[in-house]
């Protein structure tokens, strides 16, 4: 879904999207995710009510004309019928269906809190259970292997990018958005995370050295965005896709391609290594990563628990021989 498509949504939901963006400070991507989920729900309501022919392709059903009264009077039965439709017709997995439930509940919570409705049964819509997968990450040796693969014309820039990812655990959008003015003389860096929330990142020696080396070679003339920290060969702020391609390039060079690693996995790597080797408290790690909820951060404690379990299972005495019987 594209941002301009928000105008094709029912007026009630457009107000909600403006609220998410302007008041709650949600990112464009987050707003579009909520909008996409609600659009699917509104399309289902039209299909369910016979407001469009049954053979109408689901993804082409317009929703701007869905009456506000129908949205406000949606029932719990509508909600569960929609979730079943998502599973059986749209082939959504548990995670995708759970996200749609959250989107629906938050929308109706907004309607209630702003006096549009007194209550809605959809606030009690239950979510399908999901099993939270442990994050995939590089080991310490693999991280060093990745850094050692950096070479070429933009070596200082690319090495600095990888170093910040692996040491600070920042998001892709945060790294791309760094300005020169975000660097401070006390060896800290300011980044803007989800919801336009700013946080301070403390730079260790590896990050400081990588930044110093890069800044010596960073282009200074004919720049389109003079304040951007990382710039492309076109003299403008480096794009998200360019950074992804840089990471993919060195994963390939280091022999780590094809194993499910990505830019976001480097964030997981930083968090896991900090927890493993730095003995960082989960609350501290939450602040470093910019997580809103501690439950999001606690996944890294589970990673460590799994490693401890694997270490115990690797004990050669894991399958001991049976004791000899008396008299043998």
PyMOL commands that set and color helices and strands:
alter all, ss='L'
color gray80, all
select helices_A, chain A and resi 3-8+11-22+28-48+58-60+68-72+76-88+94-113+121-124+140-148+155-168+172-176+180-182+194-196+205-217+240-253+263-278+282-289+294-297+299-313+316-319
alter helices_A, ss='H'
color red, helices_A
select strands_A, chain A and resi 183-184+188-192+198-202
alter strands_A, ss='S'
color yellow, strands_A
deselect
rebuild
show_as cartoon
